[in-house]
Amino acid sequence: MTESDLKQKNISPPFWAFAWPGGQAIARYIFDNPSLVKNKSVLDLASGSGIAGIAAIIAFARHVDFNEIDPLACASIHLNCAANGLTVYPSIFRKNFIADPTHDCSQKNSWDIIFAGDVFYEQPMSQKIFNWLLNRAREGTEILIGDPGRCYFPDGPFEMLYQYSVKTSKMIEKEDEIISRVYRLLHDVG
Ligand SMILES: C[S@@+](CC[C@H](N)C(=O)[O-])C[C@H]1O[C@@H](n2cnc3c(N)ncnc32)[C@H](O)[C@@H]1O
C-alpha cells in the first residue's frame, strides 16, 4: 500500500515508519552521553522503529531489549538494525507490559535503564505507561523519557535533561522541525 493509498482510505501512517521526535531526542542524548548506556542493560519501551534501542546498541550497551505490541514494528526493528550495520539479532518482547498493572515481566529488575520515546499521545495508555514507569523508577531503574510536548505528558516528578530541535515530517507533526525534550523520571518518588 502506498502513501496515497493510505490517504485515500483515511488510514494514519504506521507508527513504526517514523523516528518520532521523542525517540530522536533520546537517541541523540545517548550519542551525546554514551556513558549512560555503556555496559548497561537497556529496555526500549514501545520501541516503534527501534531508534532509541539501536542508539544504545551502537553506544555499547551490554544488552538491549526492545518492546512493542505491533508485529510490523517488530519487523521494522530487525530491518533498522541491519540498516545500521548491526550484526546482533535484536531481542524483542512482543507483549504488552503495561496492559495490566499487576502484569509482571521477569526481566524488570535486570534493566539498568529504560527509555520511553513519545509514549504520551493517548490518554488511557499514557496513564498506564506512566504508572508502570513510576513503579520501575521506585525499584531503582533509571527511566529516561523523550517527549515533544504531547497532550498527555504526565504531571510527574521529572528532571528535564536536555532539549533538541529535531527534524520531523508534516505527515505526523504540524512543523518540519520541533523541540523534543529528554527527561529523567526522578527516583526518590513516593
Ligand atoms: C509514537 S510511537 C513511538 C515509537 C518510538 N519510541 C519513537 O520514539 O520513535 C509509539 C509506539 O508505542 C507502541 N505502543 C503502544 N502501546 C504500547 C504498549 N502497551 N506496549 C508497547 N508498545 C506500545 C506503538 O505500537 C508505537 O510503535
The ligand as an ORCA input file, in Angstrom:
! r2SCAN-3c Opt
* xyz 0 1
  C       4.627      7.343     18.764
  S       5.316      5.758     18.630
  C       6.938      5.995     19.315
  C       7.913      4.973     18.826
  C       9.375      5.189     19.252
  N       9.540      5.070     20.670
  C       9.894      6.519     18.762
  O      10.043      7.455     19.569
  O      10.142      6.636     17.540
  C       4.545      4.834     19.922
  C       4.760      3.324     19.830
  O       4.218      2.720     21.009
  C       3.753      1.431     20.658
  N       2.855      1.008     21.741
  C       1.625      1.462     22.025
  N       1.135      0.868     23.129
  C       2.104      0.024     23.556
  C       2.223     -0.876     24.656
  N       1.232     -1.035     25.520
  N       3.347     -1.605     24.786
  C       4.369     -1.468     23.896
  N       4.321     -0.630     22.830
  C       3.208      0.106     22.668
  C       3.078      1.657     19.317
  O       2.902      0.441     18.600
  C       4.054      2.629     18.671
  O       5.015      1.948     17.876
*
